[in-house]
Amino acid sequence: MKIYPAVDIKDGKCVRLKMGDASNKTVYFENPLDAAKSFAEAGSKVIHVVDLDGAFGGSVANMEVISQIAGLGMFVELGGGLRDEASVRRAFDAGVGRAIIGTKACTNPEFAISLAEKYGEKIAVGIDAKGGKVAIKGWVEISDLTAFELAEKLARGGVGMFIYTDIDTDGMLSGPNIPSQKKMLETLLPFGASLIASGGVSSEEDICNFIGLGESFKILEGVIVGKAIYEGRVDLRNAIKKISCH
């Protein structure tokens, strides 16, 4: 299992939102590249990047700095505004290792399935849930589908990598929704699809809880940690050492 430190980019800056609310943001770095450099220096080999301008606006808006982040040598997974294959290819050309399809996977599951068929695990589907229902378009719209219904449909269609975010805990430093993540793992297990969990990690104890979950579910590929690192609640270097012991 890996820790994916998170860089969320809005208006060219590294920010964190509370529960996906664009009006409730904290700027942590003027330049997102500096955040990424700090993660690389802490020993991270992977990074989770979200183009929030892309998520809200519908197309990737920060590709230049994303390319610079990819140039640091970490494995970059990118979400936000990837709603057509041309955008996905541009991301790969910029050095991104995995493209995360969110909104479009909900509105057009066949699109995500066809991309997964073509690119394999270079494609992940990001499922973001609010009150159990899938949230799309930068989390401003709620669909009728539950997160688990969508995951099962896509996994059955051949998608092999998922990122599941519990919006109600995201950026709150209140602890992750472990029962919900466990239910998602149980949904994906019959299909052999992998999961990266996201939302609410507030301490190294929370990471230990995910390590325990990963021992029960080998398909738990990683956990995304954002605000807890920026606020000094999780020491990334120590957390990476802890996770590598398991």
Backbone bond lengths (Angstrom), bond angles and torsions (degrees), N, CA, C in turn:
res aa  C-N    CA-C-N  psi(-1)  N-CA   C-N-CA  omega(-1)  CA-C   N-CA-C  phi
1 M - - - 1.460 - - 1.530 109.92 -
2 K 1.319 115.61 143.45 1.471 120.88 -177.70 1.529 110.67 -118.34
3 I 1.326 115.34 154.00 1.456 120.82 168.61 1.519 107.95 -97.92
4 Y 1.329 115.54 125.98 1.455 121.35 176.11 1.531 108.68 -103.87
5 P 1.323 118.43 100.21 1.465 118.08 173.88 1.520 109.23 -66.54
6 A 1.331 115.98 145.10 1.470 120.07 -170.39 1.521 112.19 -109.45
7 V 1.326 114.75 137.49 1.462 122.26 170.91 1.517 107.47 -121.78
8 D 1.320 116.54 114.81 1.459 122.00 176.07 1.522 108.26 -104.26
9 I 1.334 116.39 127.49 1.461 120.83 -174.11 1.527 110.40 -110.83
10 K 1.337 114.79 124.22 1.477 120.19 175.12 1.523 108.36 -140.32
11 D 1.328 115.32 131.72 1.465 121.12 -177.78 1.529 110.99 52.91
12 G 1.341 115.52 35.38 1.459 120.80 176.59 1.513 115.31 79.02
13 K 1.336 117.26 2.45 1.470 121.03 -176.77 1.526 111.16 -117.09
14 C 1.329 115.73 159.51 1.467 121.44 176.10 1.514 108.68 -87.28
15 V 1.327 116.50 116.16 1.472 121.63 -174.15 1.520 110.07 -130.47
16 R 1.316 115.59 167.94 1.461 121.91 165.87 1.517 107.07 -130.19
17 L 1.337 114.98 139.74 1.458 121.13 176.23 1.521 109.60 -104.34
18 K 1.324 115.98 157.07 1.468 120.29 171.39 1.511 108.60 -96.36
19 M 1.339 116.19 119.41 1.458 122.21 177.42 1.530 111.90 52.24
20 G 1.350 116.16 33.91 1.457 120.88 175.49 1.513 115.24 75.06
21 D 1.344 118.15 10.92 1.456 121.58 -176.98 1.524 109.67 -85.70
22 A 1.342 116.76 112.34 1.469 121.47 -175.69 1.522 112.44 -63.81
23 S 1.331 116.82 -23.08 1.457 119.66 -179.57 1.525 111.86 -84.77
24 N 1.336 116.20 -7.41 1.469 120.29 -178.55 1.528 108.35 -118.61
25 K 1.338 114.79 74.70 1.464 118.98 -174.69 1.520 110.76 -121.58
26 T 1.322 114.71 154.40 1.461 122.62 174.03 1.524 107.35 -123.17
27 V 1.326 116.56 129.39 1.463 120.92 176.74 1.527 108.32 -88.85
28 Y 1.340 116.35 124.93 1.461 120.89 -179.78 1.528 112.35 -105.39
29 F 1.327 117.00 -32.33 1.457 121.33 176.95 1.529 108.19 -139.64
30 E 1.321 116.49 134.47 1.463 119.72 175.05 1.520 110.26 -65.07
31 N 1.344 115.75 -33.67 1.462 120.87 179.41 1.525 109.29 -119.00
32 P 1.332 117.97 116.52 1.472 120.53 -178.83 1.530 113.26 -58.15
33 L 1.323 116.89 -25.81 1.466 120.39 179.10 1.522 110.90 -61.40
34 D 1.339 116.82 -34.83 1.468 120.05 179.62 1.534 111.02 -65.87
35 A 1.325 116.58 -37.65 1.470 120.27 176.23 1.515 109.73 -62.76
36 A 1.332 115.89 -46.85 1.461 120.53 -179.09 1.524 111.19 -61.73
37 K 1.333 116.64 -40.65 1.472 120.38 177.81 1.521 111.13 -60.27
38 S 1.331 116.56 -40.40 1.467 119.64 -179.93 1.528 111.01 -64.44
39 F 1.326 117.21 -34.38 1.465 120.85 178.04 1.529 110.56 -70.22
40 A 1.330 115.87 -41.35 1.468 119.44 178.16 1.527 110.34 -62.61
41 E 1.322 116.07 -41.11 1.468 120.57 179.86 1.523 111.71 -65.92
42 A 1.343 116.18 -27.73 1.470 120.28 178.09 1.526 111.91 -79.58
43 G 1.333 116.33 -4.49 1.460 120.24 176.03 1.514 115.38 103.48
44 S 1.336 117.02 7.26 1.465 118.28 -179.15 1.522 110.93 -74.00
45 K 1.312 114.91 136.83 1.473 121.21 176.84 1.527 111.26 -101.75
46 V 1.334 115.93 -5.87 1.468 121.02 -176.95 1.525 109.28 -135.25
47 I 1.332 115.97 156.58 1.464 120.48 178.50 1.533 109.28 -151.57
48 H 1.318 115.36 143.20 1.463 123.13 179.80 1.526 107.38 -108.59
49 V 1.327 116.55 117.25 1.462 121.43 -177.28 1.518 109.62 -116.30
50 V 1.328 115.94 133.93 1.469 121.08 176.26 1.524 108.67 -123.13
51 D 1.318 115.61 124.47 1.458 121.81 173.42 1.528 107.07 -88.58
52 L 1.324 116.01 94.31 1.468 119.82 -176.77 1.524 111.63 -66.66
53 D 1.330 116.64 -33.41 1.464 119.03 175.92 1.526 109.56 -62.10
54 G 1.334 116.02 -37.47 1.464 120.66 176.74 1.515 111.86 -67.48
55 A 1.344 115.69 -41.01 1.468 120.11 -179.22 1.525 111.22 -62.77
56 F 1.340 116.01 -42.95 1.465 119.89 -178.51 1.526 111.85 -79.87
57 G 1.346 116.19 -32.11 1.463 120.12 -172.96 1.515 115.01 -96.02
58 G 1.356 116.67 -19.23 1.459 119.47 175.85 1.510 115.79 101.50
59 S 1.343 117.92 -8.77 1.469 119.67 176.03 1.529 109.17 -149.35
60 V 1.325 115.88 148.70 1.466 121.23 -176.03 1.523 110.03 -58.53
61 A 1.344 115.87 131.77 1.466 120.47 -173.73 1.529 113.10 -118.59
62 N 1.332 117.75 -8.03 1.467 120.36 -172.61 1.530 111.84 -126.98
63 M 1.330 116.43 39.19 1.466 119.71 -172.98 1.525 113.03 -64.81
64 E 1.330 117.22 -30.26 1.472 119.23 -178.16 1.524 111.20 -62.64
65 V 1.328 117.12 -50.10 1.468 118.95 -179.34 1.527 110.77 -71.48
66 I 1.324 117.17 -30.29 1.471 120.37 175.72 1.527 110.03 -62.67
67 S 1.329 116.29 -41.04 1.462 121.21 176.88 1.530 110.94 -63.41
68 Q 1.328 116.33 -38.32 1.475 120.50 177.76 1.527 110.70 -65.47
69 I 1.326 116.09 -39.67 1.468 120.07 177.40 1.523 110.04 -63.25
70 A 1.336 116.26 -43.74 1.466 120.19 178.50 1.525 111.05 -60.76
71 G 1.334 116.06 -30.61 1.460 121.03 -180.00 1.513 114.03 -68.07
72 L 1.335 117.70 -12.33 1.466 121.10 178.17 1.528 112.03 -75.14
73 G 1.328 116.84 -15.11 1.463 120.20 175.35 1.515 116.04 100.55
74 M 1.343 117.38 -3.30 1.462 119.66 175.69 1.528 109.98 -79.53
75 F 1.331 116.14 157.46 1.463 120.83 171.99 1.521 107.02 -74.92
76 V 1.328 116.41 120.35 1.468 121.79 -176.68 1.519 110.11 -105.27
77 E 1.333 115.69 126.22 1.463 119.07 166.61 1.524 106.68 -109.61
78 L 1.339 114.82 138.04 1.466 120.51 -172.10 1.512 111.20 -127.54
79 G 1.321 115.59 133.36 1.456 121.91 172.50 1.519 110.27 -129.80
80 G 1.336 115.47 161.84 1.458 120.75 177.28 1.509 112.52 110.46
81 G 1.326 116.75 99.92 1.458 121.15 174.54 1.513 115.94 85.10
82 L 1.334 117.34 8.53 1.468 120.15 179.06 1.528 108.70 -87.27
83 R 1.317 115.83 85.71 1.471 120.03 -171.42 1.519 113.54 -118.46
84 D 1.342 116.77 9.20 1.457 120.53 171.11 1.526 108.19 -151.73
85 E 1.324 115.77 164.18 1.468 119.15 -174.59 1.519 111.98 -67.13
86 A 1.328 117.74 -31.72 1.462 120.67 178.87 1.533 110.66 -60.74
87 S 1.341 117.06 -40.82 1.471 121.21 177.79 1.527 110.68 -64.54
88 V 1.314 115.53 -40.14 1.473 120.40 178.94 1.527 109.83 -62.67
89 R 1.324 116.48 -44.15 1.472 119.95 179.64 1.527 111.22 -64.67
90 R 1.341 117.00 -38.66 1.475 120.22 177.20 1.515 110.39 -61.81
91 A 1.325 115.90 -39.80 1.469 119.86 178.20 1.528 110.60 -62.93
92 F 1.321 116.75 -44.96 1.471 119.85 178.51 1.531 110.46 -62.74
93 D 1.330 116.51 -40.63 1.470 120.59 179.04 1.530 111.42 -63.23
94 A 1.336 116.21 -28.92 1.475 121.28 179.77 1.531 112.09 -81.31
95 G 1.336 116.41 -2.66 1.457 119.60 177.60 1.516 115.13 103.70
96 V 1.339 116.62 4.31 1.468 120.55 178.12 1.527 109.19 -69.81
97 G 1.340 116.07 136.32 1.459 120.43 -178.34 1.520 114.05 -90.56
98 R 1.326 116.28 -24.90 1.465 120.17 -179.34 1.524 109.10 -146.65
99 A 1.319 116.15 129.98 1.460 121.95 178.17 1.522 109.09 -100.84
100 I 1.333 115.55 132.49 1.465 121.13 -177.78 1.528 109.06 -103.95
101 I 1.328 115.67 119.23 1.465 121.58 178.80 1.521 107.49 -98.39
102 G 1.323 115.87 122.55 1.463 119.73 -177.52 1.513 112.36 -112.98
103 T 1.334 115.33 -86.77 1.468 121.21 -176.89 1.528 112.15 -51.38
104 K 1.329 117.18 -47.99 1.464 121.18 -174.03 1.533 110.88 -66.55
105 A 1.341 117.34 -28.45 1.467 119.68 178.47 1.525 110.98 -68.37
106 C 1.326 115.88 -27.76 1.471 120.15 178.59 1.523 110.74 -82.61
107 T 1.335 116.61 -43.98 1.465 119.81 -176.46 1.524 112.23 -78.92
108 N 1.342 116.47 -24.46 1.462 121.07 -179.05 1.533 109.20 -146.75
109 P 1.334 116.90 77.13 1.468 120.19 -176.71 1.524 113.71 -55.38
110 E 1.330 116.93 -33.13 1.468 120.44 -178.89 1.528 111.31 -61.87
111 F 1.330 116.56 -31.95 1.471 120.92 177.79 1.530 110.10 -61.57
112 A 1.333 116.66 -48.43 1.468 120.83 -179.83 1.524 110.98 -65.05
113 I 1.318 116.36 -39.78 1.471 120.80 -179.80 1.532 110.21 -63.86
114 S 1.329 116.84 -41.23 1.473 119.82 -179.24 1.525 110.92 -68.34
115 L 1.337 117.14 -37.10 1.468 119.98 177.43 1.527 110.82 -66.28
116 A 1.332 116.36 -42.01 1.467 120.34 178.97 1.520 111.03 -63.18
117 E 1.322 115.29 -36.60 1.468 120.49 177.87 1.532 110.28 -63.62
118 K 1.329 115.64 -37.05 1.468 121.34 -176.10 1.536 112.34 -81.95
119 Y 1.331 116.62 -41.47 1.467 120.42 -170.99 1.530 114.34 -112.20
120 G 1.329 118.14 -3.01 1.462 121.25 178.06 1.520 112.35 63.22
121 E 1.346 117.06 -135.56 1.469 120.25 -174.80 1.525 112.94 -81.56
122 K 1.344 116.63 9.69 1.464 119.35 167.66 1.530 109.77 -76.34
123 I 1.342 115.14 -7.05 1.469 121.58 175.80 1.518 109.01 -114.37
124 A 1.324 115.30 130.54 1.465 121.06 171.14 1.524 107.88 -123.42
125 V 1.297 116.22 150.36 1.468 120.39 171.21 1.519 108.14 -101.62
126 G 1.319 114.76 126.60 1.460 120.35 175.65 1.513 109.94 -95.01
127 I 1.314 116.00 117.00 1.465 120.96 177.61 1.521 108.06 -109.91
128 D 1.313 115.38 117.63 1.456 122.05 -178.39 1.524 107.99 -113.00
129 A 1.328 115.89 126.83 1.469 119.30 -172.97 1.521 112.07 -121.39
130 K 1.305 114.84 136.65 1.462 122.15 173.90 1.520 107.10 -122.26
131 G 1.318 116.37 116.57 1.457 119.29 -175.75 1.514 112.38 61.39
132 G 1.338 115.56 28.18 1.467 120.76 178.98 1.519 114.93 88.21
133 K 1.352 117.33 -15.44 1.471 121.66 -178.82 1.534 110.01 -96.27
134 V 1.330 115.38 148.21 1.464 120.73 -177.65 1.534 110.46 -70.32
135 A 1.332 115.62 129.39 1.466 122.02 176.52 1.522 109.11 -105.08
136 I 1.327 116.53 139.00 1.471 120.89 -175.49 1.529 110.60 -132.23
137 K 1.344 114.91 174.12 1.477 123.25 176.88 1.525 111.30 54.50
138 G 1.348 114.12 56.04 1.457 118.68 -179.63 1.514 112.32 70.58
139 W 1.336 115.25 25.15 1.462 123.48 175.89 1.531 113.40 72.80
140 V 1.334 116.81 15.51 1.468 118.51 -177.83 1.525 112.69 -92.63
141 E 1.342 117.31 -11.79 1.465 120.70 176.40 1.525 109.60 -123.69
142 I 1.324 116.27 141.63 1.468 121.42 179.39 1.529 108.23 -110.66
143 S 1.338 116.08 128.62 1.468 119.91 -179.97 1.530 110.37 -88.53
144 D 1.313 115.55 175.09 1.469 120.45 178.85 1.534 111.81 -83.39
145 L 1.329 115.73 -15.06 1.467 120.07 -176.88 1.521 111.79 -79.11
146 T 1.330 116.22 143.31 1.466 117.96 169.11 1.525 108.19 -81.83
147 A 1.320 115.29 157.48 1.464 121.25 179.61 1.526 110.88 -57.77
148 F 1.322 116.68 -37.15 1.462 120.94 -174.54 1.530 111.14 -75.71
149 E 1.324 116.80 -35.17 1.475 120.32 175.91 1.529 110.35 -63.43
150 L 1.332 116.09 -44.83 1.461 119.86 179.97 1.526 110.85 -65.60
151 A 1.331 116.85 -43.23 1.468 120.61 -179.74 1.523 111.08 -60.76
152 E 1.323 116.49 -43.86 1.462 119.57 -178.95 1.529 110.84 -63.93
153 K 1.332 116.41 -42.76 1.464 120.26 -179.67 1.532 111.00 -60.79
154 L 1.331 115.70 -44.86 1.461 120.37 -177.03 1.529 111.95 -72.36
155 A 1.323 116.23 -40.31 1.469 119.75 178.60 1.528 110.15 -64.95
156 R 1.314 115.60 -39.64 1.466 119.94 177.20 1.532 110.52 -62.27
157 G 1.332 116.05 -31.40 1.457 121.03 179.91 1.519 113.68 -81.33
158 G 1.346 116.62 -8.40 1.456 119.06 174.95 1.517 116.26 115.27
159 V 1.343 118.30 0.45 1.470 119.55 174.89 1.527 108.63 -67.66
160 G 1.332 116.80 130.83 1.460 120.25 -172.13 1.518 115.92 -109.11
161 M 1.350 117.39 -5.24 1.464 120.38 -177.10 1.524 109.44 -138.94
162 F 1.337 116.06 129.76 1.459 121.42 -178.73 1.527 110.60 -130.12
163 I 1.321 115.06 149.24 1.458 121.82 171.08 1.526 106.16 -123.81
164 Y 1.314 115.66 121.80 1.461 119.96 -174.99 1.525 109.70 -115.30
165 T 1.325 115.66 117.75 1.463 122.10 -179.51 1.516 110.56 -111.04
166 D 1.311 115.68 127.88 1.458 121.13 173.20 1.533 107.03 -92.65
167 I 1.333 116.57 103.37 1.469 121.40 -173.13 1.525 111.69 -62.89
168 D 1.311 116.76 -34.31 1.464 119.70 -175.88 1.525 112.31 -63.60
169 T 1.341 116.98 -20.53 1.472 119.29 178.51 1.518 111.87 -107.39
170 D 1.342 118.11 -9.92 1.459 120.76 -172.04 1.525 111.79 -67.30
171 G 1.340 115.10 126.67 1.452 120.90 178.24 1.511 114.43 74.21
172 M 1.338 117.11 7.39 1.467 120.46 -176.12 1.529 113.48 -96.07
173 L 1.339 116.66 -14.18 1.474 121.76 -177.17 1.530 111.33 55.08
174 S 1.328 115.19 35.28 1.467 120.11 -175.97 1.518 112.49 -107.15
175 G 1.328 115.97 3.09 1.465 120.10 -176.29 1.518 110.50 96.99
176 P 1.323 117.04 148.27 1.464 121.02 -177.99 1.526 112.68 -76.70
177 N 1.315 115.33 161.07 1.462 121.73 175.41 1.536 107.45 -88.45
178 I 1.317 115.86 82.65 1.467 121.39 -175.56 1.540 111.77 -61.70
179 P 1.352 119.61 -43.92 1.475 118.70 179.58 1.526 112.74 -58.23
180 S 1.342 116.73 -38.47 1.462 120.13 179.64 1.529 111.03 -69.00
181 Q 1.333 116.69 -40.86 1.472 119.92 177.37 1.534 110.21 -64.50
182 K 1.322 116.28 -38.53 1.467 120.61 178.96 1.536 109.84 -64.11
183 K 1.328 116.01 -41.18 1.472 119.32 178.74 1.527 110.80 -63.62
184 M 1.339 116.80 -37.58 1.462 119.55 177.57 1.526 110.45 -66.00
185 L 1.320 117.67 -41.00 1.466 120.96 176.95 1.528 110.71 -61.06
186 E 1.334 116.11 -41.82 1.470 120.26 178.85 1.530 111.02 -64.72
187 T 1.343 116.30 -33.46 1.477 121.04 178.48 1.526 111.01 -67.77
188 L 1.337 116.39 -40.36 1.468 121.19 -174.23 1.526 113.37 -84.87
189 L 1.332 116.49 -24.27 1.466 121.14 -172.68 1.534 113.81 -53.11
190 P 1.342 119.40 -45.47 1.474 118.64 -178.21 1.531 114.04 -61.45
191 F 1.343 116.25 -20.00 1.465 120.12 -176.80 1.533 112.10 -100.41
192 G 1.341 115.95 -5.31 1.460 119.75 179.49 1.519 113.58 71.69
193 A 1.326 117.16 15.73 1.466 120.34 178.64 1.529 109.67 -79.13
194 S 1.343 115.82 151.54 1.468 121.33 -178.72 1.522 110.95 -97.26
195 L 1.330 115.53 156.78 1.467 121.08 -178.26 1.523 110.67 -130.98
196 I 1.332 114.85 138.47 1.461 122.63 166.12 1.519 105.90 -112.54
197 A 1.332 116.48 124.67 1.462 121.39 -176.20 1.527 110.33 -91.84
198 S 1.328 115.89 147.65 1.460 120.21 -177.46 1.525 110.34 -148.16
199 G 1.334 114.82 145.04 1.465 119.83 173.09 1.512 113.85 113.44
200 G 1.336 115.92 115.25 1.454 120.57 167.09 1.507 118.13 92.95
201 V 1.334 119.23 -5.50 1.471 118.91 -178.89 1.527 108.77 -60.16
202 S 1.333 115.66 123.97 1.463 120.08 -174.77 1.521 113.40 -123.67
203 S 1.341 117.34 -7.08 1.461 120.14 -175.31 1.526 109.31 -161.44
204 E 1.327 114.82 168.83 1.463 119.04 176.32 1.531 110.59 -69.48
205 E 1.325 116.12 -23.14 1.472 119.35 174.65 1.535 110.74 -64.10
206 D 1.338 115.69 -39.41 1.465 119.22 176.29 1.525 110.53 -61.25
207 I 1.324 116.12 -39.33 1.469 119.74 178.47 1.527 109.78 -64.72
208 C 1.330 116.65 -39.22 1.472 120.29 176.75 1.530 110.94 -60.79
209 N 1.344 116.12 -37.58 1.468 119.56 177.49 1.522 111.11 -63.48
210 F 1.328 116.65 -37.64 1.465 119.86 176.75 1.528 111.38 -70.16
211 I 1.336 116.53 -34.55 1.469 119.32 175.76 1.528 109.29 -60.11
212 G 1.341 115.68 -43.15 1.465 120.16 177.69 1.515 112.14 -62.39
213 L 1.336 115.40 -40.25 1.467 120.10 178.59 1.529 109.73 -65.18
214 G 1.334 115.39 -38.06 1.453 120.10 179.32 1.518 113.48 -67.16
215 E 1.327 115.87 -27.16 1.471 119.08 177.06 1.525 110.50 -71.61
216 S 1.335 116.36 -28.26 1.466 120.96 176.76 1.525 111.60 -84.09
217 F 1.328 115.85 -33.25 1.464 121.32 -177.60 1.521 108.42 -125.37
218 K 1.318 116.36 99.69 1.469 120.92 -177.06 1.528 111.64 -65.59
219 I 1.331 117.53 -14.12 1.468 120.03 -179.65 1.533 111.88 -79.61
220 L 1.346 117.91 -4.14 1.470 120.20 175.82 1.525 107.94 -75.84
221 E 1.332 115.89 103.46 1.461 121.79 -171.37 1.517 112.48 -84.80
222 G 1.334 116.30 -26.38 1.452 117.80 -177.47 1.515 112.27 -176.65
223 V 1.349 114.37 176.71 1.454 121.26 176.97 1.523 108.01 -137.69
224 I 1.332 115.98 137.01 1.467 121.83 -179.85 1.527 108.74 -92.24
225 V 1.328 115.04 132.45 1.465 120.40 179.12 1.526 108.12 -128.11
226 G 1.321 115.92 126.09 1.463 120.01 -178.20 1.507 113.06 -121.36
227 K 1.322 115.43 -87.90 1.461 120.67 -171.49 1.529 113.06 -58.36
228 A 1.332 116.90 -33.99 1.470 119.92 -178.90 1.524 111.46 -61.24
229 I 1.326 117.31 -31.90 1.470 120.33 176.05 1.528 109.50 -72.28
230 Y 1.329 116.48 -47.56 1.468 120.18 -177.45 1.534 112.03 -62.86
231 E 1.324 116.05 -32.86 1.465 120.45 -178.28 1.536 112.72 -88.55
232 G 1.342 116.50 1.47 1.459 119.94 176.84 1.515 114.71 78.61
233 R 1.318 117.32 13.79 1.470 119.91 179.10 1.524 112.59 -83.86
234 V 1.318 115.63 -24.35 1.461 121.39 175.59 1.525 107.77 -123.72
235 D 1.329 115.81 123.87 1.464 121.14 173.03 1.523 106.64 -87.16
236 L 1.332 115.89 110.45 1.462 120.08 -171.92 1.526 111.78 -59.53
237 R 1.322 117.05 -42.12 1.465 120.08 -178.74 1.535 110.67 -60.30
238 N 1.334 115.80 -46.55 1.471 120.01 179.14 1.519 111.55 -64.53
239 A 1.337 116.19 -41.24 1.463 120.54 -177.98 1.528 110.74 -64.53
240 I 1.328 116.75 -38.98 1.466 120.76 178.69 1.527 109.35 -64.26
241 K 1.335 116.64 -42.11 1.479 120.06 178.18 1.532 110.74 -62.15
242 K 1.322 115.00 -42.65 1.469 120.45 -178.69 1.523 111.01 -62.42
243 I 1.322 114.86 -43.67 1.460 119.49 -175.75 1.534 110.65 -72.28
244 S 1.339 117.11 -30.12 1.462 120.30 -178.15 1.523 112.08 -74.63
245 C 1.328 116.53 -13.64 1.471 120.71 178.49 1.523 111.72 -79.39
246 H 1.331 116.92 -10.74 1.466 120.82 -175.62 1.520 111.08 -106.27
